[in-house]
Amino acid sequence: MTVKGFSLYICLAACSGVAAMAQTPADTVVKPNNLDIGLNIMLHGETRHGGLPRSDDENGVGQQTKNSANFLLERTRLSIDYSRDIIQARVMAQNQAIWGAKGNTTLSLYEAWAKLRYRGAFLQVGRMPLVYDDERILGANDWSMAGKSHDLMRIGYEGHGHKVHALLAYNQNPENINGGSFYKDGAQIYKTMHTLWYHYDLPRIPLGASLLVMNIGMQGGADAGEVRTRYQQLIGAYARFTPKHWEAEASYYRQMGQDEGGITIKAWMMAFKGDYRPTTRYGFTAGYDYLSGDPYFAVPPHGGVGMTRHDVIKGFNPIYGSHHKFYGAMDFFYVTTYVNGFSPGLQNAYLGAYIRPVDRLQLGLKGHYLAMATKLPDVDRTLGYEFEFDLSLQIIRDVKFTAGYTYMKGSKTMAFLKRTSGDGHLHWGWFSLTFSPKIFSFKW
């Protein structure tokens, strides 16, 4: 080989080495451990004028407030996520408080779980939010500052369009020696929960459907020192169809079994919603919810003393769902209750529209007609009319601003069931500013 040929060989070899290094940079080496730390801070402000507060005066009638109430709330969440091979884990600490309130700071663990996953099968244990389907029955309830999470074990499989989850929960008070397994005033309202959820997405049709079966054990009191757990069941289905420009949802659920007092439950609900989106800039929505109710008062209607014992409970309870999402922004239904927990059910018919005038900004308007599901003697079914305006602005990737205003005209029936007097004109405005940056990410 000549000197000239050897020089050419060295040059080609060096170039090949550089090219090989360029094709296999150090950052393509598999690093099995992943750690992410995220921060979520939400500032939430509200102004309220008017209301239908519950009264405890001797006549059972209270005056509707004429003054506005204004306050600021803050929720801070710090999350740590770890993953390696088949292992995942998350811990999320949460603190919420009203600005300026003394002794109103709450620090807790919102999430704390570990998960093993292998070829579609998984096992997850710890504290976690439950979000299924449209969140009507099981939801994270993120509108609430505290949110909603459960202590349980989740076993399941996901693959080839199929998802099946089994949830198992057992709750107990700490150091509950004298009461044995009696459970009261704990973090959850149930003693045990056994749930099976199955979902299937059709491969060639934009249609998904779910089946939900729940068995919930409740303890309402110890009879003569003997602990009794009574079980109630919920079974139902949810479907979502999303052809081009359209989205349709429908659900149906039945409740049965017994409440914690041993009274038979026979309740049901149905709901359907349709959305039409001709473009990404605007769309329309309409829907109807029906939740069954009890046919008579749990207490006499004019503030008398005594109770009427129900032989059968017909008022449907949407239990652990995100109620704010469905039944009106003012949260008069299934977040707050009527006098002594009376449940006349609910009919909620609504119509709305939204528009995106520019990227990152969406404006929406929705109107509700609200009525009882039950017909009571000498009482009109209409509860009121509610109108909601909201906006959402994505300022940057991890900063979002949302705001809204709601007006409700409550009926005489609404005031009657809430034991209030007043003109029934209710106003509520709110805003939220949310920061959710990922502050640290590391692989090794």
ChimeraX attribute file (.defattr): number of C-alpha atoms within 10 A of each C-alpha:
attribute: neighborCount
match mode: 1-to-1
recipient: residues
	/A:1	7
	/A:2	7
	/A:3	8
	/A:4	8
	/A:5	10
	/A:6	11
	/A:7	12
	/A:8	12
	/A:9	13
	/A:10	11
	/A:11	12
	/A:12	12
	/A:13	12
	/A:14	12
	/A:15	12
	/A:16	12
	/A:17	12
	/A:18	12
	/A:19	11
	/A:20	11
	/A:21	11
	/A:22	10
	/A:23	10
	/A:24	11
	/A:25	9
	/A:26	9
	/A:27	7
	/A:28	8
	/A:29	9
	/A:30	9
	/A:31	12
	/A:32	10
	/A:33	13
	/A:34	15
	/A:35	16
	/A:36	16
	/A:37	18
	/A:38	16
	/A:39	17
	/A:40	17
	/A:41	19
	/A:42	20
	/A:43	18
	/A:44	19
	/A:45	18
	/A:46	17
	/A:47	15
	/A:48	18
	/A:49	17
	/A:50	20
	/A:51	26
	/A:52	22
	/A:53	18
	/A:54	20
	/A:55	16
	/A:56	11
	/A:57	10
	/A:58	9
	/A:59	11
	/A:60	17
	/A:61	19
	/A:62	19
	/A:63	16
	/A:64	21
	/A:65	16
	/A:66	12
	/A:67	10
	/A:68	12
	/A:69	12
	/A:70	12
	/A:71	14
	/A:72	16
	/A:73	17
	/A:74	19
	/A:75	21
	/A:76	20
	/A:77	19
	/A:78	17
	/A:79	19
	/A:80	18
	/A:81	17
	/A:82	17
	/A:83	18
	/A:84	13
	/A:85	12
	/A:86	11
	/A:87	16
	/A:88	16
	/A:89	19
	/A:90	20
	/A:91	20
	/A:92	21
	/A:93	16
	/A:94	21
	/A:95	18
	/A:96	20
	/A:97	19
	/A:98	17
	/A:99	14
	/A:100	10
	/A:101	10
	/A:102	8
	/A:103	8
	/A:104	11
	/A:105	14
	/A:106	11
	/A:107	15
	/A:108	13
	/A:109	16
	/A:110	21
	/A:111	22
	/A:112	18
	/A:113	18
	/A:114	20
	/A:115	18
	/A:116	17
	/A:117	16
	/A:118	11
	/A:119	9
	/A:120	12
	/A:121	15
	/A:122	17
	/A:123	17
	/A:124	20
	/A:125	19
	/A:126	19
	/A:127	20
	/A:128	24
	/A:129	17
	/A:130	17
	/A:131	18
	/A:132	17
	/A:133	21
	/A:134	18
	/A:135	18
	/A:136	21
	/A:137	20
	/A:138	19
	/A:139	22
	/A:140	20
	/A:141	22
	/A:142	13
	/A:143	12
	/A:144	12
	/A:145	17
	/A:146	18
	/A:147	14
	/A:148	22
	/A:149	22
	/A:150	18
	/A:151	20
	/A:152	19
	/A:153	20
	/A:154	19
	/A:155	18
	/A:156	18
	/A:157	17
	/A:158	16
	/A:159	11
	/A:160	10
	/A:161	11
	/A:162	15
	/A:163	17
	/A:164	17
	/A:165	18
	/A:166	17
	/A:167	19
	/A:168	16
	/A:169	19
	/A:170	14
	/A:171	20
	/A:172	18
	/A:173	16
	/A:174	8
	/A:175	8
	/A:176	11
	/A:177	9
	/A:178	7
	/A:179	14
	/A:180	13
	/A:181	16
	/A:182	21
	/A:183	24
	/A:184	18
	/A:185	9
	/A:186	12
	/A:187	12
	/A:188	16
	/A:189	17
	/A:190	22
	/A:191	23
	/A:192	21
	/A:193	19
	/A:194	17
	/A:195	18
	/A:196	18
	/A:197	19
	/A:198	18
	/A:199	21
	/A:200	18
	/A:201	17
	/A:202	13
	/A:203	10
	/A:204	6
	/A:205	10
	/A:206	13
	/A:207	17
	/A:208	19
	/A:209	18
	/A:210	20
	/A:211	19
	/A:212	19
	/A:213	17
	/A:214	19
	/A:215	19
	/A:216	21
	/A:217	22
	/A:218	23
	/A:219	22
	/A:220	19
	/A:221	16
	/A:222	13
	/A:223	8
	/A:224	6
	/A:225	10
	/A:226	11
	/A:227	16
	/A:228	18
	/A:229	23
	/A:230	19
	/A:231	21
	/A:232	19
	/A:233	19
	/A:234	21
	/A:235	17
	/A:236	19
	/A:237	19
	/A:238	22
	/A:239	20
	/A:240	21
	/A:241	16
	/A:242	15
	/A:243	11
	/A:244	10
	/A:245	12
	/A:246	15
	/A:247	17
	/A:248	18
	/A:249	20
	/A:250	19
	/A:251	21
	/A:252	17
	/A:253	21
	/A:254	19
	/A:255	24
	/A:256	19
	/A:257	18
	/A:258	21
	/A:259	21
	/A:260	17
	/A:261	13
	/A:262	18
	/A:263	15
	/A:264	18
	/A:265	21
	/A:266	18
	/A:267	22
	/A:268	23
	/A:269	22
	/A:270	17
	/A:271	19
	/A:272	17
	/A:273	18
	/A:274	18
	/A:275	18
	/A:276	16
	/A:277	16
	/A:278	12
	/A:279	10
	/A:280	10
	/A:281	14
	/A:282	16
	/A:283	18
	/A:284	18
	/A:285	19
	/A:286	18
	/A:287	18
	/A:288	18
	/A:289	19
	/A:290	20
	/A:291	25
	/A:292	24
	/A:293	25
	/A:294	23
	/A:295	20
	/A:296	17
	/A:297	19
	/A:298	17
	/A:299	17
	/A:300	12
	/A:301	13
	/A:302	11
	/A:303	14
	/A:304	11
	/A:305	7
	/A:306	9
	/A:307	11
	/A:308	10
	/A:309	11
	/A:310	15
	/A:311	10
	/A:312	16
	/A:313	22
	/A:314	23
	/A:315	24
	/A:316	25
	/A:317	20
	/A:318	19
	/A:319	14
	/A:320	19
	/A:321	22
	/A:322	25
	/A:323	24
	/A:324	19
	/A:325	16
	/A:326	18
	/A:327	21
	/A:328	23
	/A:329	21
	/A:330	20
	/A:331	14
	/A:332	17
	/A:333	18
	/A:334	20
	/A:335	11
	/A:336	12
	/A:337	15
	/A:338	19
	/A:339	20
	/A:340	12
	/A:341	11
	/A:342	18
	/A:343	28
	/A:344	25
	/A:345	25
	/A:346	25
	/A:347	25
	/A:348	21
	/A:349	19
	/A:350	22
	/A:351	17
	/A:352	18
	/A:353	18
	/A:354	19
	/A:355	17
	/A:356	17
	/A:357	11
	/A:358	9
	/A:359	10
	/A:360	13
	/A:361	16
	/A:362	18
	/A:363	18
	/A:364	18
	/A:365	19
	/A:366	19
	/A:367	20
	/A:368	23
	/A:369	17
	/A:370	24
	/A:371	23
	/A:372	24
	/A:373	21
	/A:374	21
	/A:375	16
	/A:376	14
	/A:377	9
	/A:378	7
	/A:379	11
	/A:380	15
	/A:381	21
	/A:382	18
	/A:383	22
	/A:384	20
	/A:385	19
	/A:386	21
	/A:387	20
	/A:388	20
	/A:389	19
	/A:390	18
	/A:391	18
	/A:392	18
	/A:393	17
	/A:394	15
	/A:395	12
	/A:396	10
	/A:397	10
	/A:398	12
	/A:399	16
	/A:400	17
	/A:401	18
	/A:402	18
	/A:403	18
	/A:404	19
	/A:405	19
	/A:406	21
	/A:407	19
	/A:408	22
	/A:409	16
	/A:410	21
	/A:411	19
	/A:412	20
	/A:413	18
	/A:414	24
	/A:415	24
	/A:416	18
	/A:417	21
	/A:418	22
	/A:419	24
	/A:420	21
	/A:421	18
	/A:422	16
	/A:423	15
	/A:424	19
	/A:425	16
	/A:426	20
	/A:427	19
	/A:428	20
	/A:429	19
	/A:430	18
	/A:431	19
	/A:432	19
	/A:433	17
	/A:434	20
	/A:435	18
	/A:436	17
	/A:437	14
	/A:438	13
	/A:439	9
	/A:440	11
	/A:441	12
	/A:442	11
	/A:443	12
	/A:444	9
